Amino acid sequence: MSMPLYDQVRDGAHELIAEAAEQVAMQGMGFREALTEFGISLLADFMALVQHHADATGAEKKAAVLKLAADFYDQVIEPIDLPGPDVVIDPFLKAAWLKSLDWTIDGIVAWFKSIGVEGVLSTFRKSA
């Protein structure tokens, strides 16, 4: 039996997460800056990592990306002190972050399916 997809990509992803955590700490970034600087780019990196696994289903790839995004939140975002009680604010923000990513991934997949890979490549070529 093969190893679950998350386990196959975890080490590479966690290296990226560790680099982001170090930069956030060194630069004293706040919540918004850390998400803006690293959240979206790491999501793209996580998606690229799982895409190389043709044997995995779309649901397995999405689950792995969301678990990696949760790891990113736990290691990079959660240590940032926000105003308000952490016991209330932190779980709410993490749930909202993961739900928004869930919807984003669904939207990206639907877009890719609607216009196909050539359509995606064409779109990016036109915008470059």
C-alpha positions in Angstrom: 0.0 0.0 0.0 1.4 3.4 -0.9 1.9 6.2 1.5 -0.9 8.8 1.8 -0.3 11.9 -0.4 0.1 14.3 2.5 2.9 12.1 3.9 4.6 12.1 0.5 4.7 15.9 0.2 4.9 16.9 3.8 8.7 17.2 4.1 9.1 19.5 1.1 6.1 21.6 2.1 7.3 21.9 5.7 10.7 23.3 4.5 8.8 26.1 2.7 6.6 26.6 5.8 9.7 26.8 8.1 11.3 29.4 5.7 8.1 31.5 5.9 7.9 31.2 9.7 11.5 32.4 9.9 10.9 35.4 7.6 7.7 36.4 9.5 9.5 36.3 12.8 12.6 38.1 11.5 10.5 40.9 9.9 8.0 41.1 12.8 5.1 40.7 10.3 1.5 40.9 11.5 -1.4 38.7 10.5 -2.3 40.5 7.3 1.3 40.8 6.1 2.1 37.2 6.8 -1.0 35.9 4.9 -0.4 38.4 2.0 3.3 37.6 1.7 3.2 33.9 2.2 -0.3 32.5 2.3 -1.2 32.6 -1.3 2.2 31.8 -2.7 2.5 28.8 -0.5 -0.9 27.6 -1.5 0.3 27.6 -5.1 3.4 25.8 -4.0 1.3 23.2 -2.2 -0.9 22.7 -5.2 2.2 22.2 -7.4 3.6 19.6 -5.0 0.5 17.5 -5.2 -0.1 17.9 -8.9 3.0 15.7 -9.6 1.2 12.7 -8.1 -0.9 11.5 -11.0 -2.0 8.4 -9.0 -3.8 10.6 -6.5 -7.4 11.5 -6.9 -8.6 15.1 -6.9 -10.1 14.7 -3.5 -6.8 13.3 -2.1 -4.9 16.3 -3.6 -7.4 18.8 -2.2 -7.2 17.1 1.3 -3.4 17.2 1.2 -3.3 20.9 0.2 -5.8 21.8 3.0 -3.8 19.9 5.6 -0.6 21.7 4.4 -2.5 25.0 4.7 -3.5 24.1 8.2 0.1 23.3 9.0 1.1 26.7 7.6 -1.5 28.4 9.8 -0.4 26.5 12.9 3.3 27.2 12.4 3.3 30.7 10.8 0.1 32.5 11.6 -1.0 31.3 15.0 2.1 32.5 16.8 1.3 36.1 15.7 -0.4 37.8 18.7 -3.7 39.3 17.7 -5.9 41.6 19.7 -8.7 39.8 21.6 -8.8 36.4 23.4 -6.7 33.8 21.6 -9.0 31.0 22.6 -11.8 32.6 20.5 -10.0 34.5 17.8 -7.4 31.9 16.7 -9.8 29.0 16.0 -12.2 31.3 14.2 -9.6 32.7 11.9 -8.1 29.3 11.2 -11.5 27.9 10.3 -12.3 30.9 8.1 -8.9 30.6 6.3 -9.3 26.9 5.6 -12.9 27.4 4.4 -11.9 30.2 2.1 -9.1 28.0 0.7 -11.5 25.1 0.3 -13.8 27.4 -1.9 -10.7 28.8 -3.7 -9.5 25.3 -4.7 -13.0 24.4 -5.9 -13.1 27.5 -8.0 -9.7 26.9 -9.5 -10.5 23.3 -10.4 -13.9 24.4 -11.9 -12.1 27.0 -14.0 -9.5 24.6 -15.2 -12.2 22.1 -16.1 -14.3 24.7 -17.9 -11.6 26.0 -20.2 -9.2 23.1 -20.2 -5.4 23.3 -19.9 -4.9 25.0 -23.2 -7.4 27.6 -22.2 -5.6 28.2 -18.9 -2.2 28.5 -20.7 -3.8 30.8 -23.3 -5.2 33.0 -20.6 -1.8 33.4 -18.9 0.0 34.0 -22.1 -2.5 36.9 -22.9 -2.0 38.5 -19.5 1.9 38.3 -19.6 
